[in-house]
Amino acid sequence: MSDHLQPETLALHTGIHRSQFNEHSEAMYLTSSFVFDSAAQAAARFSGNEPGNIYSRFTNPTVTAFEERLAMLEGAEACIATSSGMSAILACVMGLLSAGDHIVASRSLFGATVNLFNNILKRFNIDTTYVSATDINSWQAAIQPNTKLFFLETPSNPLTEVSDITELSKVAKKAGIWLAVDNCFCTPILQKPLELGADIVIHSATKYLDGQGRVLGGAVLGKRDLLMDGGIYGFLRTAGPTLSAFNAWVILKGLETLKIRVEAHSANALQMAQWLESQPNVMRVFYPGLMSHPQHELAKHQQKSGGGIVTFEVKGGREAAWRVIDSARLISITANLGDAKSTLTHPATTTHARISQEARDAAGISDGLLRIAVGLEAVQDLQADLARGLS
Ligand SMILES: *Cc1c(COP(=O)(O)O)cnc(C)c1O
């Protein structure tokens, strides 16, 4: 039914499997296992000859509902839900790669992703080469005979660099490499990487998909054969970082308001970014929706709008940045993002503190940098909250 429907409609009317009670809002199935009618049916389910639920580490109806709804929004054949965004990335690499394989990744990645690649995958002989998010030639040049995966976030965290998904997918395809895009910042409302040529989309559902900072969750999306036969589902089912039914239900309901929330986050963020650009103690503002952003033209093609994250650099380094944070009364001091409540982060001493000073310098994460995940408050109230520490 769904091919012609708009995203806000899909978010309300897909993934619905009513029980015998015909509930209107989706039911939550809190059960670890499922009962079979007979020994023969149990055998048929286990052998895969009969579709159906067995055990919630494998599948659960509430989790399936979330997977179907998110798949429709991303335009994906298949979706596998995971317990967090990080376990989505882990499932992707454990499912697709083997010891001796190589990853080429953007230098501007979420801190825990860098930690996973450098400190955990490395122990299993999977090496990563980091390249510029925006320089296609550096991706091409980093390809080795054993390169299996390109991995990026766009816009990146925290500097909002925009990578050209279409161009990178051409380089990847020619070399027989999978392209995975962490679509956490944009969500499918603003950007659909699979349509632009990516093979895999990763989500931290903890962020905008839930949208109210309640639960952890994640997802891997892409072609059915790659996800289901390619080892990603197999890893999840065996190793167990599956999404709980409760969390799936919370995020499923979060998806219902995703479009209006993301559009409101984005409109507020643009106003905040323009205002920050006019502040004398702000040296630079990083926001793809600003004309001053180096990839503004690309972002205009690739994304419906700039998204909810604005990063800015204040004069006076760490001390000045911390002053802005500590003067805020409304905006929460938290490393989370994608919440209805605005959050303010000092990346150099929190989300990116575990990576070395040299790596931070290379990625451009200076001590004066602040990242605001603009929430759904009135913009004038947020401006007043920041103005106190900026003056
Ligand atoms: C938060 C985040 C993750 C990790 O997600 P969790 O749900 O916290 O595990 C991955 N990528 C990006 C871009 C994020 O912001």
The ligand as an SDF file (V2000), in Angstrom:
LIG
                    3D

 15 15  0  0  0  0  0  0  0  0999 V2000
   24.9210    8.6620   19.5290 C   0  0  0  0  0  0  0  0  0  0  0  0
   25.5250    8.3010   18.2280 C   0  0  0  0  0  0  0  0  0  0  0  0
   25.9250    6.9920   17.9690 C   0  0  0  0  0  0  0  0  0  0  0  0
   25.8330    5.8980   18.9970 C   0  0  0  0  0  0  0  0  0  0  0  0
   24.5270    5.6480   19.3650 O   0  0  0  0  0  0  0  0  0  0  0  0
   24.1190    5.0090   20.8070 P   0  0  0  0  0  0  0  0  0  0  0  0
   22.6640    4.7950   20.6590 O   0  0  0  0  0  0  0  0  0  0  0  0
   24.5020    5.9990   21.8480 O   0  0  0  0  0  0  0  0  0  0  0  0
   24.8820    3.7480   20.9500 O   0  0  0  0  0  0  0  0  0  0  0  0
   26.4430    6.7190   16.7210 C   0  0  0  0  0  0  0  0  0  0  0  0
   26.5800    7.6800   15.7860 N   0  0  0  0  0  0  0  0  0  0  0  0
   26.2210    8.9560   16.0080 C   0  0  0  0  0  0  0  0  0  0  0  0
   26.3930    9.9730   14.9390 C   0  0  0  0  0  0  0  0  0  0  0  0
   25.6820    9.3180   17.2360 C   0  0  0  0  0  0  0  0  0  0  0  0
   25.3350   10.5890   17.4650 O   0  0  0  0  0  0  0  0  0  0  0  0
  1  2  1  0
  2  3  1  0
  2 14  2  0
  3  4  1  0
  3 10  2  0
  4  5  1  0
  5  6  1  0
  6  7  2  0
  6  8  1  0
  6  9  1  0
 10 11  1  0
 11 12  2  0
 12 13  1  0
 12 14  1  0
 14 15  1  0
M  END
$$$$
